[in-house]
Amino acid sequence: MDNPKCTACGGAMKRNGRTSAGAQRRRCGASMTHRIDASAKALSTFLAWLFSKRTQGDFGCSSRTFRRKAERFWETWPLPSYTGEVCDVVFLDGIWVSGLVVLIACTKEHVLAWHLAESECSGAWAALMAKLAPPVMAVSDGGPGFAKAARAMWPETRIQRCTFHVFRQVRRCTTSRPKLQAGKELYGLARDLLKARDADAAAKWLAGYAEWCAKWESFLREFAFKDGKRQYVHRELRKARRALNGLVQTGTLFTFIEIAEERGGEWDSTSNVIEGGVNARLREMVRNHRGLSRMRRVKAMFWWCYMHAEAPLPAAEILRVMPTDDEVAGLFAMASKPKRRDDGAPEEYESGVAWGEFYAAVEYHR
């Protein structure tokens, strides 16, 4: 129950009418005005709307009033903190938002960290990894720059390439109904890859793939001349073979089997946990609230990730410690119109994002 104490004597304050603004006045030898901070309650209401399909008018006020109260929460950046938690398996993936990408790391239970970048380059992945303790195994869909960042940031971590993404990559090259015999056999190998769950199955698959490469080697070398230039006839099959060769050479196809033999238990071979448990939820949230600007869609994802972390702070504490747009000095300010050079010619649009600020391996500024 709200019962403030006198700052002078420590005694209980008694109600003493209201001010002209409607605030409750209290008295204990001296007049005092006491206001109740409803920001935490407003934030809880904002998040309830953001994570649901409900409209703004379903929360006991008009839509205009709701937007006015929620404006300050769109200026807040809920950032992850470094916990030092060492996980057995970490799933990593990126979700794109109109030219920006939110890189996310999670476990089966909760979101660990997230990072905003312009591309899935090695620097962006390294910035995300810097917020986490190196896990035993990392599962990824093989985004560009990930392998280089992992070698630098997590040299002892074993990497598992998502086998379902490998299957899809081969299917894009062969189609699901290949006409050529070589394509049919390679597509069959890609499907068998999803069924390999033990060392014997992995050895059998590798032997089958080596046999396929030897069988169709001369076939894949066939070429024709076009516009005076030599071009390979079966470029898509060669593309699929090149991708599989790289995975076989790096040994990232069956990492989950190797660790299972060393440590026991079941280890994941796909990134379905983050694809279905995080990315799908984020896309659904954005669909439910169509019309949000690009940066608000990014912030909505930040809010979702933070509230699905292992131990999010209470609403009042979030508002106290998390940085705002003003505090980061225009870190994410977007250019509203093209800049002009000295000669009057328009320059390219720029995002105005100080990406180096997010690449720093430090906790958010308090």
C-alpha positions as CSV (number, residue, x, y, z in Angstrom):
1,M,0.0,0.0,0.0
2,D,1.3,3.5,-0.9
3,N,2.0,5.2,2.4
4,P,5.0,7.6,2.2
5,K,7.1,8.6,5.2
6,C,8.0,12.2,6.1
7,T,11.6,13.0,5.0
8,A,12.1,15.2,8.1
9,C,10.8,13.1,11.0
10,G,10.1,9.7,9.4
11,G,6.5,9.7,10.5
12,A,3.5,8.7,8.4
13,M,2.2,11.3,6.0
14,K,-1.5,12.2,6.1
15,R,-3.6,13.2,3.1
16,N,-4.1,16.9,2.8
17,G,-6.2,17.6,-0.3
18,R,-4.9,17.9,-3.9
19,T,-2.9,20.3,-5.9
20,S,-4.3,22.2,-8.8
21,A,-2.8,19.6,-11.1
22,G,-4.7,16.9,-9.3
23,A,-1.7,15.3,-7.4
24,Q,-2.3,14.1,-3.9
25,R,-0.9,16.5,-1.2
26,R,0.2,15.0,2.1
27,R,1.2,16.8,5.3
28,C,3.3,16.0,8.4
29,G,4.2,19.4,9.8
30,A,5.0,20.5,6.3
31,S,3.2,20.3,3.0
32,M,4.5,17.6,0.6
33,T,3.3,16.4,-2.8
34,H,3.7,12.7,-3.6
35,R,3.5,11.4,-7.1
36,I,3.4,7.7,-8.1
37,D,5.7,6.7,-11.0
38,A,3.5,4.6,-13.3
39,S,6.3,4.1,-15.9
40,A,6.8,0.5,-14.9
41,K,3.2,-0.3,-15.3
42,A,3.1,1.5,-18.7
43,L,6.1,-0.5,-19.9
44,S,4.3,-3.8,-18.9
45,T,1.3,-2.7,-20.9
46,F,3.4,-1.7,-23.9
47,L,5.1,-5.1,-23.9
48,A,1.8,-6.9,-23.5
49,W,0.6,-5.2,-26.7
50,L,3.9,-5.7,-28.5
51,F,4.0,-9.5,-27.9
52,S,0.3,-10.0,-28.8
53,K,-2.2,-9.5,-31.6
54,R,-4.2,-7.0,-29.6
55,T,-4.8,-3.5,-30.8
56,Q,-3.7,-0.4,-29.0
57,G,-7.3,0.4,-28.1
58,D,-7.7,-2.8,-26.1
59,F,-5.7,-1.5,-23.1
60,G,-8.2,0.8,-21.4
61,C,-7.4,4.0,-23.4
62,S,-7.6,5.4,-26.8
63,S,-5.0,4.5,-29.5
64,R,-3.6,8.0,-29.5
65,T,-3.2,8.0,-25.7
66,F,-1.5,4.5,-25.9
67,R,1.0,5.8,-28.5
68,R,1.8,8.9,-26.4
69,K,2.5,6.7,-23.4
70,A,4.5,4.2,-25.4
71,E,6.7,6.8,-27.1
72,R,9.4,6.7,-24.5
73,F,9.8,2.9,-24.7
74,W,10.6,3.2,-28.4
75,E,13.5,5.3,-27.4
76,T,15.0,2.6,-25.1
77,W,17.5,0.1,-26.3
78,P,17.3,-3.2,-24.2
79,L,20.8,-4.6,-24.6
80,P,22.1,-7.9,-23.4
81,S,24.6,-8.1,-20.5
82,Y,27.6,-10.5,-20.3
83,T,26.7,-13.2,-17.8
84,G,29.7,-15.5,-18.3
85,E,27.4,-18.5,-18.5
86,V,29.1,-21.4,-20.3
87,C,26.6,-23.4,-22.4
88,D,27.0,-26.8,-24.1
89,V,25.3,-25.7,-27.3
90,V,24.6,-22.3,-28.7
91,F,22.5,-21.7,-31.8
92,L,23.3,-18.6,-33.9
93,D,21.4,-17.0,-36.7
94,G,20.5,-13.6,-38.2
95,I,17.2,-12.1,-39.1
96,W,17.1,-9.3,-41.7
97,V,15.1,-6.0,-41.3
98,S,15.2,-3.8,-44.4
99,G,18.9,-3.8,-45.0
100,L,19.9,-4.3,-41.3
101,V,20.4,-7.7,-39.6
102,V,19.8,-8.7,-36.0
103,L,22.3,-11.4,-35.1
104,I,20.9,-13.7,-32.3
105,A,22.4,-16.4,-30.1
106,C,20.2,-18.6,-27.9
107,T,20.0,-22.0,-26.2
108,K,17.0,-24.3,-26.1
109,E,15.7,-22.4,-23.0
110,H,16.4,-18.7,-23.6
111,V,18.0,-16.0,-25.7
112,L,21.6,-15.3,-24.7
113,A,22.6,-12.2,-26.8
114,W,21.7,-10.1,-29.8
115,H,23.5,-7.6,-32.0
116,L,22.6,-5.1,-34.7
117,A,24.7,-4.9,-37.8
118,E,24.6,-3.9,-41.5
119,S,25.7,-7.4,-42.7
120,E,26.7,-10.8,-41.5
121,C,30.4,-10.0,-41.8
122,S,33.0,-11.5,-39.5
123,G,33.2,-8.3,-37.4
124,A,29.5,-8.4,-36.7
125,W,29.6,-12.0,-35.7
126,A,32.7,-11.4,-33.5
127,A,30.8,-8.6,-31.7
128,L,28.0,-11.0,-30.9
129,M,30.4,-13.7,-29.8
130,A,32.2,-11.2,-27.5
131,K,29.0,-11.0,-25.4
132,L,29.1,-14.8,-24.7
133,A,31.4,-17.3,-23.1
134,P,32.7,-19.8,-25.6
135,P,30.3,-22.9,-25.7
136,V,31.3,-26.5,-26.3
137,M,29.5,-26.5,-29.7
138,A,28.0,-23.8,-31.9
139,V,25.3,-24.6,-34.5
140,S,25.0,-22.2,-37.4
141,D,23.5,-22.1,-40.9
142,G,26.9,-21.1,-42.3
143,G,26.3,-17.4,-42.8
144,P,29.1,-15.4,-44.4
145,G,31.8,-14.3,-41.9
146,F,30.7,-16.7,-39.2
147,A,33.6,-19.2,-39.6
148,K,36.3,-16.5,-39.6
149,A,34.8,-14.9,-36.4
150,A,34.5,-18.3,-34.7
151,R,38.1,-19.1,-35.3
152,A,39.2,-15.8,-33.8
153,M,36.7,-15.5,-30.9
154,W,35.9,-19.2,-30.0
155,P,39.0,-21.2,-31.1
156,E,38.1,-24.1,-28.8
157,T,34.4,-24.3,-29.8
158,R,33.4,-27.1,-32.2
159,I,31.2,-25.9,-35.1
160,Q,28.2,-27.8,-36.4
161,R,26.8,-26.8,-39.8
162,C,23.0,-27.1,-39.8
163,T,22.4,-30.2,-41.8
164,F,18.9,-29.0,-42.9
165,H,20.4,-25.9,-44.4
166,V,23.0,-28.1,-46.2
167,F,20.1,-30.2,-47.6
168,R,18.3,-27.0,-48.8
169,Q,21.4,-25.7,-50.4
170,V,21.8,-28.9,-52.4
171,R,18.1,-28.9,-53.3
172,R,18.4,-25.4,-54.7
173,C,21.0,-26.7,-57.1
174,T,19.3,-30.0,-58.1
175,T,15.6,-29.1,-57.5
176,S,13.4,-31.6,-55.7
177,R,12.8,-33.4,-59.0
178,P,16.2,-33.5,-60.8
179,K,16.2,-34.8,-64.4
180,L,19.8,-35.8,-64.6
181,Q,21.0,-39.0,-63.0
182,A,23.8,-37.3,-61.3
183,G,21.4,-34.8,-59.8
184,K,19.1,-37.6,-58.6
185,E,21.9,-39.3,-56.8
186,L,23.2,-36.1,-55.2
187,Y,19.7,-35.2,-54.1
188,G,19.3,-38.6,-52.6
189,L,22.6,-38.1,-50.7
190,A,21.4,-34.8,-49.4
191,R,18.2,-36.5,-48.0
192,D,20.3,-39.3,-46.5
193,L,22.4,-36.6,-44.7
194,L,19.3,-35.7,-42.6
195,K,19.0,-39.3,-41.4
196,A,22.7,-39.8,-40.4
197,R,22.6,-40.0,-36.6
198,D,25.6,-42.2,-35.6
199,A,29.2,-42.8,-36.6
200,D,28.4,-45.7,-38.9
201,A,25.8,-43.7,-40.8
202,A,28.2,-40.8,-41.1
203,A,31.0,-43.0,-42.4
204,K,28.5,-44.6,-44.9
205,W,27.4,-41.2,-46.1
206,L,31.0,-39.9,-46.6
207,A,31.8,-43.0,-48.5
208,G,28.7,-42.6,-50.7
209,Y,29.6,-39.0,-51.4
210,A,33.2,-39.8,-52.3
211,E,31.9,-42.5,-54.7
212,W,29.5,-40.0,-56.3
213,C,32.3,-37.5,-56.8
214,A,34.5,-40.2,-58.5
215,K,31.7,-41.5,-60.6
216,W,30.6,-38.1,-62.1
217,E,34.0,-36.4,-62.2
218,S,34.3,-36.4,-66.0
219,F,30.7,-35.6,-66.4
220,L,31.0,-32.5,-64.3
221,R,34.0,-31.4,-66.3
222,E,32.0,-31.1,-69.5
223,F,31.9,-27.6,-71.0
224,A,30.7,-25.6,-73.9
225,F,31.6,-22.4,-75.6
226,K,29.3,-19.4,-75.3
227,D,30.2,-16.0,-76.7
228,G,33.7,-17.3,-77.2
229,K,34.1,-18.2,-73.6
230,R,34.3,-21.7,-72.1
231,Q,31.5,-22.4,-69.6
232,Y,30.8,-25.6,-67.6
233,V,27.6,-27.3,-68.6
234,H,26.5,-28.5,-65.2
235,R,27.3,-25.4,-63.1
236,E,24.6,-26.0,-60.5
237,L,25.9,-29.5,-59.7
238,R,29.4,-28.2,-59.5
239,K,28.2,-25.5,-57.1
240,A,26.6,-28.1,-54.9
241,R,29.7,-30.3,-55.0
242,R,31.9,-27.3,-54.1
243,A,29.8,-26.5,-51.1
244,L,29.8,-30.1,-49.8
245,N,33.5,-30.4,-50.4
246,G,34.2,-27.4,-48.2
247,L,32.0,-28.9,-45.4
248,V,33.7,-32.3,-45.6
249,Q,37.2,-30.7,-45.5
250,T,36.4,-28.6,-42.5
251,G,34.7,-31.5,-40.7
252,T,31.6,-29.5,-39.7
253,L,29.0,-31.9,-41.0
254,F,29.1,-34.5,-38.3
255,T,30.4,-32.6,-35.3
256,F,27.3,-33.5,-33.3
257,I,28.1,-37.2,-33.7
258,E,31.8,-36.8,-32.7
259,I,30.8,-34.9,-29.5
260,A,28.1,-37.5,-28.7
261,E,30.7,-40.2,-28.8
262,E,33.1,-38.2,-26.7
263,R,30.7,-36.9,-24.1
264,G,27.6,-39.0,-24.5
265,G,24.0,-37.7,-24.8
266,E,22.2,-36.3,-27.8
267,W,23.6,-33.2,-29.6
268,D,21.8,-31.1,-32.2
269,S,22.6,-31.2,-35.9
270,T,20.2,-28.4,-37.0
271,S,19.5,-24.8,-36.0
272,N,15.7,-25.5,-35.8
273,V,15.7,-24.3,-32.2
274,I,16.5,-20.7,-33.2
275,E,14.7,-20.8,-36.6
276,G,11.4,-22.0,-35.1
277,G,11.7,-20.8,-31.5
278,V,13.1,-17.3,-32.1
279,N,13.1,-16.1,-35.7
280,A,9.6,-17.4,-36.4
281,R,8.3,-15.6,-33.3
282,L,10.0,-12.3,-34.3
283,R,8.6,-12.5,-37.8
284,E,5.1,-13.1,-36.4
285,M,5.4,-10.1,-34.1
286,V,6.4,-7.8,-37.0
287,R,3.5,-9.1,-39.0
288,N,1.1,-8.5,-36.2
289,H,2.2,-4.8,-36.0
290,R,2.5,-3.9,-39.7
291,G,3.5,-0.3,-40.4
292,L,6.3,0.1,-37.9
293,S,9.3,1.9,-39.1
294,R,12.5,0.0,-39.8
295,M,14.2,1.1,-36.5
296,R,11.0,0.3,-34.5
297,R,11.0,-3.2,-36.0
298,V,14.6,-3.6,-34.8
299,K,13.7,-2.3,-31.4
300,A,10.7,-4.6,-31.2
301,M,13.1,-7.5,-31.8
302,F,15.4,-6.2,-29.1
303,W,12.5,-6.0,-26.7
304,W,11.4,-9.6,-27.5
305,C,15.0,-10.9,-27.1
306,Y,15.5,-9.1,-23.8
307,M,12.2,-10.3,-22.3
308,H,13.0,-13.9,-23.4
309,A,16.5,-13.8,-21.8
310,E,17.2,-15.9,-18.8
311,A,16.7,-13.2,-16.2
312,P,15.3,-9.9,-17.5
313,L,15.3,-7.1,-15.0
314,P,12.0,-5.7,-13.5
315,A,10.3,-3.1,-15.6
316,A,11.3,-0.2,-13.4
317,E,15.0,-1.3,-13.4
318,I,15.0,-1.7,-17.2
319,L,14.0,2.0,-17.6
320,R,16.7,3.0,-15.1
321,V,19.7,1.2,-16.6
322,M,19.0,0.8,-20.3
323,P,20.4,3.4,-22.7
324,T,18.1,5.6,-24.8
325,D,18.5,7.3,-28.2
326,D,19.6,10.5,-26.5
327,E,22.2,8.7,-24.4
328,V,23.9,7.1,-27.4
329,A,24.1,10.5,-29.1
330,G,22.3,9.6,-32.4
331,L,23.9,6.2,-32.7
332,F,21.0,4.9,-34.7
333,A,19.7,8.2,-36.2
334,M,18.7,7.7,-39.8
335,A,19.3,10.3,-42.5
336,S,15.9,11.8,-43.4
337,K,17.2,13.3,-46.7
338,P,20.3,12.9,-48.9
339,K,23.3,14.9,-48.0
340,R,24.8,17.4,-50.4
341,R,28.4,17.7,-51.4
342,D,30.2,20.9,-51.9
343,D,29.4,20.8,-55.6
344,G,25.7,20.5,-54.9
345,A,25.5,16.8,-56.0
346,P,23.6,14.5,-53.7
347,E,25.5,11.9,-51.7
348,E,24.4,8.4,-51.0
349,Y,22.0,7.8,-48.1
350,E,23.8,6.6,-45.0
351,S,22.4,4.9,-42.0
352,G,24.3,7.1,-39.5
353,V,25.0,4.1,-37.3
354,A,28.2,4.1,-35.3
355,W,28.7,0.3,-35.7
356,G,31.9,0.3,-33.8
357,E,30.0,1.2,-30.7
358,F,28.2,-2.2,-30.8
359,Y,31.3,-4.1,-31.8
360,A,33.0,-3.2,-28.5
361,A,33.0,-6.3,-26.2
362,V,31.6,-4.4,-23.2
363,E,28.4,-4.2,-21.3
364,Y,25.9,-1.5,-22.1
365,H,26.6,1.9,-20.7
366,R,24.8,2.7,-17.4
